[in-house]
Amino acid sequence: MGYVKSSNNNNYFYVKKHNQLNVLESSYDGSFVKMDDNIIEKLYPLYQKFAKNHYSVVPELEGYYLTNIFSGECLICLDYIWNGSFRDVCKHCHAARIYKESLNAENLYDYSQEVKNQLVTYFKNKERVISAENKNKLIYEGDTHVAYNEILRLFELQGTKIFWPDNKPLKLNRDPFRPELNNKRDFNAIGAPPKPSAKPRKPSRILCNSILEEDKENKETFSAQQRKTKRTRRQIRTYKVIIIF
């Protein structure tokens, strides 16, 4: 929670910036988009114009995002600018909302432990579907304290990449507004393999001929079955007459 700071407005919070600022995940096809520094410089005046109304309410803080937990807006955040807050808020707004709840919690230690347990459970579930030789033993088998410290270590090394799905390869598309053509499907090697859709085996002709010959030997014709049925009914009627008289 050391990454979030309060402001002079209850709805606005500052969230510390981290590395990989120019990479975002596209909601169009799930690929990762890298924005060139040249594009960022040209879009910066547009960002400033967008943030002008918000900075009139709270001052700008260098090195921090400004997020509104009420509206879900996050200024100078590529994830918010790309995806918006209609489906889900960005990670900065989510962190600010957790920080706001911690300020109103009766016991800050218990609340922080609850959030820590939820975070560790999320990463343990990610490790569950990975093969045994590729699992992170500290996260998967360690207790909450050990797993949490390992998550922080990975975050310092890889940044927000640790939250990305492991079965999704990293793709950097320099043109974010044009999806890749002939995009081939990436198959996931994690977990149980899909069942093969094999065609049923064609039966052997020798086996089929032997079965047909056995059926011919054991199976009676329809006329023979009729004669047998009539003969049985006649015998039953004869026995009934004998019993009556």
N, C-alpha and C positions, 0 to 999 in steps of 0.2 A: 504493500500500500504506500510505499515511499515514492511512487511515481505520480501520485495524484495530489493536487493542491486545491484548496478552496479559493473562491474569489469573493468579491463584495456583493455578489448576487447568488441566491440560493439555487438557481437553476444552471449556473455556469461553473465549470470546473476546468482546471488546467491538467493536462496529461503529458508527461515527459515524452519527448520524441526519442526514437531509437534508430538503429541502422535499417537498411533496406527500405528507405522511404520511397523509392521510385518503382517498387514492385507491388502489384496488386493482383488479386484473383478475379478473373472475369466471370460474371454470373451468366454470360451467354453460352460459353462452352466449357467452363471450368479450367481454362488454361491460365497460366501466369503471364502477365503482361509487364514488360519493362519499359518505362518511360525514359526517353533520352533526356540528358541534362539540357539540351537545346530546347526541347519541347517544354520542359518544366519552366525554364526562364521565360518563354513566351506566354505560358499560361499564368505565371505569377501575378501580372497585373489584373487578370480576371479574378484570381483568388482574392486579391486585396479589395477589389470592388465588391465582391460577394461578402467579405468579412467586415466591410466598413460599418454596416448597421449594427453589427454585434460589438465591435470595438468601441462604439459610442456608449454601450452599456457597461462594459467591463474593459479594463486596459489590456493591451497585448503584452504577453510575456514571452521573451525570446527563448527558443528551445522547447516550447510546449505547444501542444494542440489546445484549442479552446472548444469544448464540447458543451452542448446544451442537453441536459438529461431529460428535460421535459419534451422538447420537440425531436430529439434524436439527432440534431445537426452536429457535425464535427468539422470545424474549419480547417482548411489546408490538409485534409485527409483524403487520399486518393480513393480509399475504399468507399467512403461516403459519397464522394463526387461521382464515382462510377456506378455504384449500386443504389445509393439513396438509403433512406431509413424506412421505406414502406414495408419491406419484407422482414428486415432485422437491422438492429443498430450495429455500428462498427465496434471494434474491440475497445476503443478509447471510451466511448459512451458507456459500454458495459462495465468497464473498470471504474468509471466515475460513479455509476449507480451503486456499485458494491461499496465504494468508499462512503457514499452518502448514507447507506444503510448502516455502516459501521459506526458512524457518528451518532446515530439514534439507538444503537444497541445498548441494552442494559449492561451486558458484560462484554467488553471488547475482546478479551482473550478467547472466550467461548465462541464468539462470532468468527474471529479470525481462524480458529481451529476448524470450524464447520466449513468455511470457504476453502481452507487448505485441504481438508478431506475430500471435498468435491473435486478439486483440481487433481489430486493424486488418483482418485477413482477414475477420472476421465483418461489419464495417461496409462493406468493399469489396463483398462479396457482396450486401449490402442495396442498395447503389447500382447494382449491375449491372442490376437489373430495372427501374430507373426510367428514364423518357425522358431523352434527352440534355439538353434544356433545363432539366430539374429536378434534374439530378445535382449533388451537391456535388463540385466539381472538386478541392478540396484533399484530400478523402478518396479519391475514385475514381482520380485520376491522380497524387496525391502519393506520396512515399516513406513509409516507416514512421514516421519522425520527424514529418514534416509532418502526416500523417493522424492520428497519435496526439494531437498538440497541438490539432487541430481537434475531435477527439472530446471532449477535456477542456473546450474552450471551449463546445461545445454542451451538455455535461453541466452546466456551471455556469449556463447560461441556462435549460435546459429540464428538468434533472433526469433522472429515470429514463424520461421520455417518449421519449428517443432510442432506447431499446431496444424500444419498441413497434413492431409492424409498420406500415409506411407505408400499406398498403392497408386498414387497419382504422380507421374514423372514431372519434373520441372521443365516447363516450356516457356521460353521468353520470346514473345512476339512483339517486334518493334513497331508494328502498325496496329494499335489497339482497336481501331474501328473497322478492321477488315479481317474476318476470320480466315484461318488457313484453308486452302482448297484441298480437296481430296484427303480430308483428315481421317486417317485410319484409326480404328478402335484399338486402344491399348488394353491388352489382356492382363489381368491381375494374377500374379503367381502366389499370392498370399492366401492361406486357408485351403479348404478342401477343393480339389479340382472338379470342374463340371463333369457331369455324367456324359460319356460319349454317345452320340446318336447313331449307333451302328445299325445297319440294315440286318433284318433277320436272315439267318443262314438258309440257303436253298436246300431242301431235303434231297438225300441221295436217291437216284432212280432205282438202284437195286433194292433199297429199303422200301420204297413205294411199291415196287412190283411184288415183293414178298408179302406186304400187308394186303394188297388186293387179292392175291391168291388165297390167303387165309380167309378173307371175307367171303370169297366165292365158295370155299369149301364149307364154311359154317353157316352161311346165310341161305335161308330158303326163299323160293320164289313166292310172289304174292298169291298165285293160284294154289300152291301147295299149302300156304297158311290158311286160305279159305276152306279147303277141303278138310284140313285138320280141325278147324273151328266147328264146322258143320258136324263132323263125326263126334266131337266131344259133346255138343249140344244134344245130338240124338241119343247118345249113351245116358246123358243126365235124364232126359225125358223117359227113357226106358226104365231106369232105376226108380224114378218116381212112381211110374205105373205099377211096378212090382211091389213097391212098399205099400201103396194104397190097397191093392187087392191081396 
